[in-house]
């Protein structure tokens, strides 16, 4: 399942900057001429690729055509199934629940539940795609981005996985551009910063600005400023109960 969330906006017309939509039309003509599969993608997706390359049609078309090639390999059946990533899902290290105050779906990630020695890199890549696609299905009309809280409490060397971090970054930056809105990194231990310094050069400048390191003393105020208490997990003083993985193939209890 591809990222969606703009169906109502499509029905109501594009809106926005006419000059930008003109560029989108130009980009569509370029990419469709080189790969007919581009016809399956909507104008909002093309606009995100165009924005990711600062309205440069040549750069955006190159990026988009690489996306189409990747998509055919990464999602040969159109989507990643639960069964293909169950080994990651059962770890309950990530939750897609709730929304922030501007309507962005929230991803809560607990870094101390990921272990480099136990993961299969190819399954992890599929898992990243699975999570991104499923997050995007929760986007309300008019909203194209999600936000995230990365909780690093208890994170240690066993959780350090540079290859997985780089793989996730590559997927998000190259194939899901302009989807990430904000990432709050909380309970950050000193040892994490060594890993961060290794990953940081691979983050594009636009994405770098979206990472916010939150000091413990500012945690409550920062999260409550961004997320309504009804949508904030209980772990952080809110009312939202995070629910762990439940197989869709399991019989109802």
Residue pairs with C-beta under 8 A, 6 or more apart in sequence:
1 78
1 79
1 133
1 134
1 137
2 41
2 45
2 78
2 79
2 133
2 136
3 45
3 132
3 133
3 136
3 137
3 139
3 176
3 179
4 136
4 137
4 139
5 136
5 137
5 138
5 139
5 140
5 141
5 143
5 144
6 42
6 44
6 139
6 141
6 142
6 144
7 141
8 141
8 142
9 15
9 44
9 141
9 142
10 42
10 43
10 44
14 21
14 43
20 47
20 50
20 55
21 43
21 47
23 50
23 55
23 57
24 43
24 46
24 47
24 50
25 43
26 57
27 46
27 49
27 50
27 57
27 60
27 61
27 64
28 38
28 43
28 46
30 57
30 61
31 38
31 46
31 61
31 64
31 65
31 68
32 38
32 39
34 61
34 65
35 65
35 68
37 68
37 71
37 72
38 64
38 65
38 68
41 68
44 144
46 60
46 64
48 144
48 177
48 178
48 179
49 60
49 63
49 64
49 67
49 177
49 178
50 57
50 60
51 177
51 178
52 60
52 63
52 177
52 178
52 206
53 59
53 60
53 63
63 174
63 177
66 174
67 174
67 175
70 174
70 175
71 175
74 80
74 125
74 126
74 129
74 175
75 129
79 133
80 126
80 127
80 129
80 130
80 133
82 89
82 130
82 247
82 248
82 249
83 249
84 123
84 126
84 130
85 123
85 126
85 127
85 130
86 247
87 120
87 123
88 119
88 123
88 124
88 127
89 127
89 245
90 245
91 113
91 114
92 113
92 244
92 245
93 109
93 110
93 111
93 113
93 114
94 107
94 108
94 109
94 110
94 131
95 107
95 108
95 233
95 242
95 243
95 244
96 105
96 106
96 107
96 131
96 134
96 135
96 138
97 106
97 108
97 233
97 240
97 242
97 243
98 105
98 106
98 227
98 231
98 232
98 233
98 240
99 105
99 106
99 138
99 140
99 227
99 231
100 106
100 147
100 182
100 226
100 227
100 231
101 226
101 227
101 228
102 143
102 181
103 140
103 142
103 143
104 139
104 143
104 145
104 146
104 147
104 181
104 182
105 135
105 136
105 138
105 139
105 146
105 147
106 146
106 147
106 148
106 149
106 227
106 231
107 131
107 135
107 146
107 147
107 148
107 149
108 148
108 149
108 151
108 233
108 242
109 148
109 149
109 150
109 151
110 151
110 153
111 150
111 151
111 152
111 155
111 159
111 192
112 152
112 153
112 154
112 155
112 156
112 159
113 159
114 159
114 161
114 164
115 158
115 159
115 161
116 158
116 159
116 160
116 161
116 163
116 164
117 158
119 161
119 164
121 163
121 164
121 167
124 164
124 167
124 168
125 167
125 171
128 167
128 168
128 171
128 172
129 171
132 171
132 172
132 176
132 179
135 146
136 146
136 176
136 179
138 146
139 145
139 146
144 178
144 179
145 178
145 179
145 180
145 181
146 179
146 180
146 181
147 180
147 181
147 182
147 183
147 184
147 226
148 180
148 182
148 183
148 184
149 183
149 184
149 186
149 223
149 236
150 183
150 184
150 185
150 186
151 186
151 187
151 235
152 185
152 186
152 187
152 188
152 189
152 192
153 186
153 187
153 189
154 187
155 189
155 191
155 192
156 189
156 191
157 191
160 195
162 195
162 198
162 199
165 195
165 199
166 199
166 202
169 199
169 202
169 203
169 207
170 202
172 179
172 180
172 207
173 203
173 204
173 207
180 207
180 210
181 210
182 210
182 212
182 226
183 210
183 211
183 212
184 212
184 214
184 222
184 223
184 226
185 211
185 212
185 213
185 214
186 214
186 216
186 219
186 223
187 216
187 219
188 213
188 214
200 208
203 211
212 222
214 222
214 223
219 236
220 236
220 237
223 232
223 236
223 237
223 238
224 232
224 237
227 238
229 237
229 238
229 239
230 238
230 239
230 240
231 238
231 240
232 238
232 239
232 240
233 240
233 241
233 242
234 240
234 241
234 242
235 242
